[in-house]
Amino acid sequence: MTIKYRGILEWVKQQIEEKQLKTGDKLPSIRLLAEQFQCSKNTVVKALLELEKQHIVYAKPKSGYYVVDYFQTPTPDEKIDFLSAGPDQRIMPYEDFQHCMNQAIDHYKEQLFTYNDHQGLYSLRGELAKYLQQLQVFTTPERIVITSGSQQALHILSALPFPNGKRNILIEQPTYFGMLDTLRLNHLPTLGIDLSMDGIDFERLEDLFRTNDLKFFYIVPRCHNPLGHHYTNEEKKKIVALAEKYDVYIIEDDFLAELDTDSKADPLFAYEPNGRVIYVKSFSKVFLPGLRIATVVLPEKMISTFVHYKFSADFNTSPLSQGALEIYLKNGMFQYHLESVKKLYLTKMNLLVEACALYLPEYVQFTKPKFGFYLTIFLPPQINVDQLINRLHEKHIFVENATRMFLAEYNQPAIRLCISQVNENKIHLGIQQLATCINDLYEKKKNIPLSFKSF
Ligand SMILES: Cc1ncc(COP(=O)(O)O)c(C=O)c1O
């Protein structure tokens, strides 16, 4: 029975892929399929119910089974991009920004084309101090350093000696790949702590804080990359209190703070603004990554060493980018831009979670972020992640291998989906195709011979 059953499943899928059966076409009747596959009507019905469960066909009462309308392979120019994490190009405000660049050049003249303040333009730091208040980060321009993207800030902080004189670094598992890469390339001693959508184990965290020589704990507190997790305010308070107790610094990477829909959510910085928490804020995801601008709020005693390291890396961040951003912030355009950004990304994330719940098979687990860019799908060990990614490429669907976002000892087969560049109309189709590929690979691993070719 199983061989016939699988034969029917594969035959229908192949007919659709080869466009022998198209959107809205009626499948052969149950009787005809039973004859064709030389099996009972019961087996055919079971196979059709499975195809219905996979959203490949749907039943019309008293009529038969029909091909679902979105089951089609995208063409190359219809690629479905769950991989790229740059902003949606439809809302990149580069024309507005062009005006700001011109205004900045008129205002600052040659100052924008020469070496500049290593800490960053003072007037931009002033604007940033004002802007950060909206995110509950209250500080002064003197404590702010502008870096060339937050990647540079993370790189410098990893290498920099800290006032606690300690060496080891603690990271969530999984975590942002760029941070992991920096730690690896610099051979920095790194420990991990498991993170799931339920958060972290606080006993384990305290144990790690107490028994290891921890320089800092790197944390992405909301819109986590790659899980989409966010901590509650209570959890953030607890982490900060533990950090105080055991003299561990916190590096808070709040790269997508603006997408948080909970206006009461605070950053960890709000609970210890005097230096325990180092706040890193990128402008890449909600604005323009090509500007290479981020900001870091440091304790006073670390500023001169940080600026020294920054100077040795690139002297200063591009003054042209800085001057234009200052004008963009000053005239309220950034605020206006954020409104459309928040709406679009929230719509896409809701669609993604909805599609995963509808189409993914029960044996895969996926995170269900409320907002943000990323969602992770954990795969069963039978599925080879690279093979799945290659299959998807053939269908012009692109996803990220999340396995590389783990330290070796925490490794799990997983893929990361990003909503930033994918078109909202393609999300359901993409996830349905993904579900089909996962199912195919999973079934093949069960080593059941398929017989549909013989019909
Ligand atoms: C969590 C996180 N932090 C930092 C960065 C680095 O961003 P940038 O250097 O463009 O500011 C990224 C980029 O993807 C990220 O996902």
The ligand as a MOL file (V3000), in Angstrom:
LIG
                    3D

  0  0  0     0  0            999 V3000
M  V30 BEGIN CTAB
M  V30 COUNTS 16 16 0 0 0
M  V30 BEGIN ATOM
M  V30 1 C 22.6080 41.4750 14.8070 0
M  V30 2 C 23.4680 42.2720 13.8740 0
M  V30 3 N 24.3630 43.1200 14.3790 0
M  V30 4 C 25.1470 43.8510 13.5900 0
M  V30 5 C 25.1060 43.7460 12.2130 0
M  V30 6 C 26.0780 44.5450 11.3690 0
M  V30 7 O 25.4370 45.5730 10.7150 0
M  V30 8 P 26.1950 46.8750 10.1930 0
M  V30 9 O 27.6610 46.6590 10.3020 0
M  V30 10 O 25.7580 47.0500 8.7870 0
M  V30 11 O 25.7470 47.9900 11.0980 0
M  V30 12 C 24.1940 42.8650 11.6310 0
M  V30 13 C 24.1490 42.7010 10.1730 0
M  V30 14 O 23.4630 41.8690 9.6380 0
M  V30 15 C 23.3510 42.1070 12.4810 0
M  V30 16 O 22.4750 41.2330 11.9890 0
M  V30 END ATOM
M  V30 BEGIN BOND
M  V30 1 1 1 2
M  V30 2 1 2 3
M  V30 3 2 2 15
M  V30 4 2 3 4
M  V30 5 1 4 5
M  V30 6 1 5 6
M  V30 7 2 5 12
M  V30 8 1 6 7
M  V30 9 1 7 8
M  V30 10 2 8 9
M  V30 11 1 8 10
M  V30 12 1 8 11
M  V30 13 1 12 13
M  V30 14 1 12 15
M  V30 15 2 13 14
M  V30 16 1 15 16
M  V30 END BOND
M  V30 END CTAB
M  END
